[in-house]
Amino acid sequence: MAHLLIFGLGYTAGRIAEAVRARGWQVQATGSAGDIAFADRDTVLAAVHNATHILSSVPPDRQSGGDPVLERYGEVVADKPLFYLSSTGVYGDREGAWVDEWTPTIAQSGEGRRNARAEADLAWLNLGARAFRLPGIYGPGRSALDRGQEGKARRIDMPGQVFSRVHVDDIVSGVVAALVQDAPAGAYNLGDDYPCSGNAVTEHACRLLGLPLPPLESLEEANLSEMARGFYAENRRVANGKAKRVLDWQPQYPTYVEGLDFLFSPQAPAGASAPLAFAP
């Protein structure tokens, strides 16, 4: 029986776990929602021994810059089929240009040798992993609809700034396709078909919610979190053609419009963003 060990059972990996369990797989995981303590080496080693596939969603350590899974367990996971949730941030700023899996990452090119995510991405690929490079992730409870309802919607006045994004369900379908097909090792971009400005997404969410559009602000005026400011520091369009060709994957939500419309609909799953009563 197929047995998946997940390092880091978070928002996205938890949904991957649900999807493979529905296919009859056994799943074990570390993390606050998992059944294994990451630091319990004996239990982790036993789980690695039993696993047929290993997935890590653990980000690099912000202080040391190292990958916690590879630092602690790299020597024992190396001979298993490996899957890693990475980030399209490994491409750095491309001034709005398209990138694909053949675009050198900032770790490969030397532009960002101190970028922990890019270094971790390269380390997993060097072990023969399938690295899924993910742009901005949205889904139930984590979308522009939620920011609008919480009064946190922003429009940033940065003409020409674009992002790629992906609905969490489309990540799940791409990763599951790779797992069940024993996909070739290498990088895969899982993003939707329509890179665009963050303002366009905010504006559509506000229309669905019946909210006035937030004013245009400069980046300094918006008082964004460090993570959000990081998005605006980079400008690129992420191509997803390889995942479509190799994995026979198609995003269920090819643009933010389909994704937000579903989250707002009565058919959205429990915990989704819609439709909620809102008093302006």
N, C-alpha and C positions, 0 to 999 in steps of 0.2 A: 504494500500500500504506500502511496506517495505520502511523504511526511515533510512538512515545511517547518523549519525553525526560523522565527522572525526575531531579529535583534531590534528592539524598539517598537512596541505596539502602540503607535500613536494614531492620529486622525486618519491618515491615508492607509497605513499598514493594517490598521484594525479592519478597514473595509476589504482589503485584500484577503485577510484571514477569513472573513465571513464568506467571501466568494469561493475560496478554495475548499472550505469546509462543506459548502453546498455541493461541491463536486465529489465529496467523499474523502477528501484529504484529511490526514491528521495534522494538527497545528499546535506547536508550542511557541512560547514567546517570552522575551524579557520585557521589562518596562512596567510602569505602574499598573497597567491593565493586563499584564501577562501572568504566567504561572511559574516563571523562573526568575530568581534574582540574578542580575547580571554579574555580580561579584561572587556568586556561589560557583566557583570553578568546577567542582566535581559534578554538580548537576548540569552545568552548561556543557561540559565535555561529554556527558552521557547523552544529552540531547543532540549534540553535534554528531555523535556516533550513530544515532538512530535516524537522523535526518537524511532525506534524499535530496533536498534542496534547501538552500539558506538564503534568506533575504535580510538585508540590513537597511534600516531607515534612520540609523543613529548618525547625527551630524558630527562633524569634527569638534573636538574640545576647543572652546573659545580661548582658553588661556594657553594651553600647550600647543594648539594647532594640530595635534595628532588625531588620528582616527581611533576612538576607544576600542572598537571591535577588533581591528587589525592589530593594535598594540597588545591586547590581552589574549586574543584567540586566533590571530592570523595564521600561525603555523598549523593549527588543527582544522581550520575551515578550508584551507587552500585546495584540497583535493575533492571538494564538493562542487556541484553546480551552484554558482554564486550570482546573486541578484542584488543590485544596490540602487537605492533611491537617491539620486544626485540632484543637481540644479543646473538650469541654463545659465546661472551666474558664472559658470566656469568659462564662458566665452568672453566675459568682460564687456566693455563698452565698444560697440561697433558702429556708433553714430547713425543708427537706423538701418544699417545694412542687414541683409539676410545672412543667417548662419545655418549650417547643417553639421552633421556629425564628422565631416571631413575638415571643418574649420578648426585650426589649432586652438586649444584652450590656452588660457593665460599661464597655466603651469607648463604646458608644452613649449610655448613660445618664449617663455622667460619674462613675459610682461607682468606676471603676478606670482612670483615664486613664494611669496609669503601668504598667498590666499589659501586658507586651510581647506575650503571646499574643493577648489581645483586640484590641490595636492591629493586629497582623499579620492577624488574621482579617478585620477591617474593611477593611484595605488591599487584600487579595486580592478581597474581595467588590466593592469599588469598581472593580476592574478587570474585573468580570464573571465571576469564577471560580465554580466549584462548590466550596464549602467544606464538607468533611465533618467535623462536630464529633464527636469520639470520646471516650467515657468511658474507664474503666480497661480496658486491652487485656490479654487473656490468650490463651494458646495453647501450642503445643509448646515446652517448655523455659522457659515463663514463666507459671506458674500457682500456685495455692495448693497443688497437689500438689508442686511443686518446693520451695516454701517449707517444706512439711511434711517432706520428705525431707532437707532441709538443716538441720533443727532451727531454722528461722526463723519458724515459724508463730506468730501472735500473735492474742489476742482482747482487744479494747479495750472497756472498760466505758463505753460512751457510748450510753445508751438513746435510741432515736429516730433515730440516725444511719443514713442510707442512702446507697448509691452505685448508680450505673448502671455496667454493664460490657459488654464485647462481645468475642466470640471473633474472633481475627484473620481466620479464614476468612470470617466474616460481613462484615467490613470489605471484604475482597477482592471478594466478590460484589456488594456495594453500589457500590463504585467502578467495577468493570468494567461493571455495568449502566449507570451514568451515562456511561461512556466510549463504549460501543457504541450507546447510544440518543441521544447528543448531548443530554443532559439539560439542562433550563433552568438558567440561572445562578441562584445563590443558595445558601443554607445547607441542609444535610441532616444531621440527627442519625442516626448509625448506632450504636444501642445495642440491647441485648436487651429483652425484654418485661417483665422483673421486677427493678426496682430493689429492693435489699434491703441488709441490713447486711453488712459484711465478715465478721462473726462467723459468719453462716450459711454462707458460702462456706468458711471455714476449718474449720468443724465437719464439713461434708460431705466435704471432702478428707481429714480425719483419719479419718473412718469408712471411706473407701475404702482408705486405707493401713493401717488397723488400729492407729492411733496414739492414745494418750490425748489428750484435749482439753487444749490449753494453758490455764493459769489466766487468769482475767479480770484485766486490769491497767489502771491508769489510763494516759492518754496519756503522762504523764511517766515512768512506770515502764517503758514498753515500749521506750524508747530507739530510736525509729524514725528512718529517714533523713529528710532534709529533704523529699524528694518525698512520702514516705508521710505525713508529718505534714500536708503540704498537702492531701491527700485528706480528712483528718479535720477540717480547718478549714472545709470547705464541705459542705453538706447539701442535696441536691436529687434529684429524680426526673426523668429525661430521657425525653420522649415521642418515639417513632420513627414516628408516623403518616404524616408527609409522605413519608419515603423509601418507605414501603409503597405509598402512593398514586401518587406520581409516577414512581418507578423500578420499580414492580412487584417490590419487594424483600421477601423474608421471611427472617428469621434462621434459619439451620439449627439454631442452638443458642439457643432462645428464653429459656432460663434457665441459670443456672450449673450446674444439675444435669445437663442434657444435655451441656453443654460439658465438665465434669470427668469425667463417666462415659465419654465418648468418649476423652478423653486418657488415661484409665486402662485403656482396653480394648486387647486385642491388635490391633485394627484401626487403632489410632492410627498416624500416619505416623512415619517414622524421626526420631529426635530429640525425640519427644514424651516425656511424663512417666511413661509407664506401660507395663506394670506392672513395677516394679523390686523386687528382693528388698530387704527392709529388716529389719535386726536391731534390735529395740527396746533 
